[in-house]
Amino acid sequence: TYHVMVEAWNAISDVSLTGRYQIQTGAPEPIERTENSLTVARGGWLRFNETLASGYQNLTVSLSGGTGDADLYVKHSTDVSDTVHDCRPYKNGNQETCTFDAPAAGQWFIGLKG
């Protein structure tokens, strides 16, 4: 299980969060999920999760667009926080990406923090 969270240092609006999964031969069907026009106050959280079957080649979660400075967090198996995450890009603005090769099956948690 992976959790993804985005953290913003200022209020954000009209931000998009996209998760993509590529598969190997004989693996499960690809999943592409986009959440558009996201808004979160400074210090607030938006949380999402996605369950992956085994066999995916990679997992990519991207944050893009909008205004403000959100932060992206991704974690497998447990929810994300400021200190608990498998990926946290530490970039200014809303262009952040987390990529995992051969992601584990189970629940992935995604967080956006304002």
N, C-alpha and C positions, 0 to 999 in steps of 0.2 A: 504494500500500500504506500503510495506517495501522496504527500500533501503539498500544495503550492499556495503561497501567500505573497501578495505584493504590498510593500510598505512605501508610503509617500511621505516626504518631508514637508510637503505643502499639500493643500487640497488638490485633488486631481479630478478631471472630468473627461468624458469622451475617449477613454483609453480602451484598447482591445487586448485581450489575452487569448492566445491560441496554443493549443496542444496538438502535436502530430505524432503519429506512431508509424514506423515503417516495419514491414514484416519480412521474414525469411520465407523461402519456399515451404509450403505446408503449414505455415503459421496462421494465426487468426486473421480475420479481415482487418484492414487498416481502420483507424479511428481518427477523425479530424473534428475537433470541436472548437468553436470560436465563441467567445462571450464579448459582445460589442457594447459600446457606449457605457462603460463602467464608470461609476463615480464613488469616491470614498473621501471622507473628511481627513484632515491631517491627524495622524495617530490612530485612525480607524482601520479596520480590517475587512476585506472581502475574502471569503473562503470557498474553495471548490474542491471536488475530488473526482477521481476517475479510477475505475477498476480495470486493470489489465490482466488478460490471460497470459499464460506462458508463451514464449516463442517470438516476442517482438524483437526486432533488430535494434531499434533505438526509440527513445522518447525525447521529444523536444517541446519545451514550453516557452513561449515568447510573449513579451509585453511590448506594445508599440502604440504610437500615436497619442493624441490627446494633449492636455496641458498638465502642468505640475511635475512632480518628481516622485513617482511611486516606486516601491521596492518589491521585487519578486522573490518568493520563497517556495521551494519544492522539497518534499520529504516523502519517503516510502514508509508505510506502515503506521505512522503516528502523525498527528496534526503538527503543523509548523508553529514556530514562535520566533521571537527575536534571537533566541539562543539555540533553538532546535530546528535544524534544516540540513538537507543534503546539498542544496545549492542555494546560494544567495549572491548574485553577481556584483553587488557594491558598485553600481554605476550611477552617474547623474542622469536625470531625464527618464524618459519612458521607453528606452530601447534596451531591453534586457532579455537574455536568453539562457535557459538551462537545458543541457543536452546530456542524456544518459545512454551509453551503449549497453545493449543487452539488458534492458531494465527488468528487474524482478517482477514476477507476477504478484498481483494483489492490489491493494488500494494505495493510490498516490494522492497526496494532499498538496494543494496549491493555495498560496496565500498572497494577497496584494495588500501592502500596508501603505496608508496615506501619510 
